[in-house]
Amino acid sequence: MTRHLTMLAVAFALAVSAACGRPSSAVDVQLSTTPNPPQMGTNTFEATVTEQGKPVDDASVSVEFSMAAMPSMNMADMRSSTTLTHDANGKYRGTGQLMTSGNWDTTVTVRRGTATVATQKLTLAAQ
């Protein structure tokens, strides 16, 4: 009986993991900046989007930046976003503002139609 319950628990865990994981045709996104490292002010952002190693040319790509409030410095939280435009070969480019130096929580979102197919979260350290 215990063995059957253990096997059932393992099967359930695998099913939940598969349902919550990335799809088999996972989309990969890499973000780069010019200048590198990014600076306070206007920067150029480029996302390279691939699926199984092949360029994705039919997506919408947006980048959101946020920095938490710093009450000790009398600074409110800051947010900005930009939409990147498809260039070629899975590359999407655009400019965006980082209003101050410091660490920016950054989220790159890739959509096809209304479906989000990839999200990358990273920290950009603006100088």
N, C-alpha and C positions, 0 to 999 in steps of 0.2 A: 504494500500500500504506500509506504513512504517513497519507494522508488518511483511509483507512478506519479505521485504528487510532485516530486522533484523534476521529473521529465516534463510534466505539465507546466510547472513554473518556468523552466528553461525555455520551453516553446513559447510561452506567453511573453517572456522577456525579449526573445528574438523578434517576435511579431511586433511588439511595441517599438523596439529599436529600429526595425525596418520602416515602420510607419512614420517615425519621427526623424529619421535620418535624411541625408541628402538623396535625391533621386538618382537612379543609376546613370542618367545622363547629366551628371553634375556640371554646373556652370562655374568656372573659376574666374575670379576678377583680381587684378593686380593694379594698384594705384601708384603713380609716380608724380613728382612735382618738379616744376621749374620756377624758381631756383630750387636746388636740393642742398641743404634742408630749406623748407619754406621760410619765407620772411613775413614779418608783419606787413599787411597791405595786400596788394593784388598779386596773386600767384596763378600759374597755369597748372591745371590738373589733367592728367591723362590716365584713363582706365583702359587696360587691355583685358578684353573679355573673350574667353575661349570655352568651348564645350568639347570634351574629349580631345583636347589639343588643337581643335579647329577654330578659326576666328568666328565670332558671333557678330553678324552685321545687321541684325533685325531687332535690336533691343533699345530700351530707353534707360539711360544711366543718370542717376542723380547722386550728389554728394552733400551730406549735411555735416556741419561743424558745430560743436557746442563746447563751451567752457563754463564750468560751475561758478556760481557766485563766490566771491572772496570778501566776506563782510569786513574782515580786518583791514582790507585795503579800500573799503568803501566802493567795491565793484559789484555791479549786478551781474547775473548770468548773461552770457552772450551766445547768440546763435546766428548762423548764416547758412545759406545753401546755394547750390549752383546746379544747373542741368548741363550735362556734357553732350556735345554734338558728335554724331558719328563722323569719323574721318575716313578710314579704310582699314581693311584687314583686322577687324575686331577692336580697333582703337577709337576711343571717344575722348574728345578734348573740350576744355572750357576754362574760363577764368573764374576765380572766386576770391573773396576777401577774408583774411584772418585779421581781425580788428586789433589784436595786440599780440605781443610775443608770449610764449608759454605753451603748455600742452593742450591741444585741442582734441577732444573725443570726436572721431570722424566715422561716419557710416556711409559706405558706398552701396547703393541699391540698384540692382539690375532687374528690369521688368520686361516681359514679353506680353504685350496686350495688357490685361489687368492682373496677370500673375507675376508675383515676385519670384524670380528664379535664382537669385543670388544676393547675399548680403555679406559685406565684409566690414568688420569693425576694427579700427586701429587708432593709434594715437599719433598725431603729428606734432612735432616739437618745433614751433615757429620761433625764429630768432629775431 
